């Protein structure tokens, strides 16, 4: 198995593939105050195994296209949706989120938790904006500095990992420069990193290593995630995912 295949395997059979929680998805939905009298066309970009997709399907009168690059996650989402009787509301799409078959102004809502960084925030805004109807909504979470200044170590780490990391005011400016009006913002609290992502992830380390016969590459994957978790614990006061709710104008 390649390193990428191992990373996918480590993230299978879990509620979330990144920081976030049911509470955050509901809070974001609340801020949008979407109409319920019409069927909404929605895309969930980088849905993973669909923790948030299932919740959106339960809460909205909507047809949801759930997009991810990896079929392993989409199969999991399809199974969950069938079991919950939501199969007719969720249609999965195995594509890259910067190469989609949507028509101009087709969608009422674009949702994306912890995934836009894969194609870059501003690039994502530009591409996705075309698919949204005028007055349509965007709900997107993105790595964000939550303090004005920060230690060099974490600054350098994120600048290398994701050069677009920035404070919310600059992300909001990017939204405005690309034709959006901000309708709400909050950032994920530490519980949404630790309780719903890192702790369940760490709980899978043992079975993951066993499944892969403690191979060198599997151990490297675990070491890398442990280093990410340690870094989070050390610097959690300086960054989080900002959740941006915006309207196309
Ligand atoms: N939204 C899910 C959640 O919050 O649990 C998953 C978030 S996870 C941090 C990022 C997701 O983006 C993964 O499911 C990954 O497979 C997907 N992904 C990465 N690059 C992608 C791309 N270019 N196109 C589509 N999906 C991508």
Boltz pocket constraint, residues with backbone or C-beta under 6 A from the ligand:
constraints:
  - pocket:
      binder: B
      contacts: [[A, 15], [A, 16], [A, 17], [A, 18], [A, 19], [A, 20], [A, 45], [A, 46], [A, 47], [A, 48], [A, 49], [A, 50], [A, 51], [A, 52], [A, 67], [A, 68], [A, 69], [A, 70], [A, 73], [A, 95], [A, 96], [A, 97], [A, 98], [A, 112], [A, 113], [A, 114], [A, 115], [A, 118], [A, 119]]
      max_distance: 6.0
